[in-house]
Amino acid sequence: MLLILLVHYAFAFYTLMLFTRILVSWVPELGRYSVIQWVFRCTDPYLNIFRQIIPPLGVIDISPIVAFLALRLVEHYVVMPFLSMIVSL
């Protein structure tokens, strides 16, 4: 039960990190902070998977949108069934 909750919170935290990564990409000056560099190191390997599949459309990189959708789908179909079982107990 605790493990499922931890996995759920890990998905939520990683989603927040992806969102931060996207926002920071619009303000490159923030990249000098160590916490932002850590976010880049944690999220870039995942985003690079989608960047290899989906090329940028000019200056717009839509791969983070697909990465968000993939993360949400995995959470929805893998974690949520277990989480709903816990809530119903």
N, C-alpha and C positions, 0 to 999 in steps of 0.2 A: 504494500500500500504506500509506504513512504517512498519507495523507489519510483513508482509511477508519478507521484507528486513532484519529486525531484526532476524527473525527465521532463515533465510538463513545464516546470519553471525554467529549466535549461533551454527549452525551445523558446519560451517567452524572452529570456535574456538574450539569446542569439538573434532573435528577431529585432530586438531593440538595438543590438550592436549593428545589424545590417542597416537599419534606419539611420543610425548615427553615421555610419560609413558613407551613406548616400548624401546626407546633409553636409558633411564635412568636405565632400568632393566639390561642393560649390564654393567653399571658402578655403582655398589651399593654405592660407596662413596658419590655420589651426593644426596642420599636419606636423608642426614642430613640437607639439606637446606629447609627452611620453604615453599618456593614456590613449591618445588618438593613434599613435603609432602601434600600440598594442591592439587596438580595434582593427587597424589595417592588417596586421599580421594574423589575426584570428579569422577575419572575414575574407581576405583575398583568395586563399586556396579554394574556398567554396564558390566564390564569384567567378574565379578563373575557369571553373568547369563550364559555366554557362557562357562565358565570354568566348570560349573556343567554339561553341556551337552557334551562338548568335552574334554576328558581327555588329559593330556599332552602325547606327543610321546617321551618317555624318558625324556631328559632335554629340549626338544623343546615344547613350548606352542603355539599351532596354534590358540587358541581361539581369540587372538586379530585380526587375519586376518578375521575371520568370523564376529567379532564385527565391523570391518571397513566396510565389505561388507553390513552388515545389516544396519548400519548407512547411508551408501550411497544410498541403495535401498529406505529407508524411505524418505530420502531427495529428491531423484529423483522422486518418485511417489506421494509425498505429497506436497513438497514445490515448486519444479520446475514448475509444471503446472501454479501455481499462479504467480510465478516470470516471466514466459514467457508471461503471460497476461499483466503484468505491462510493460514489455519491448515493447510489441507491441502497447501500447497506445501512 
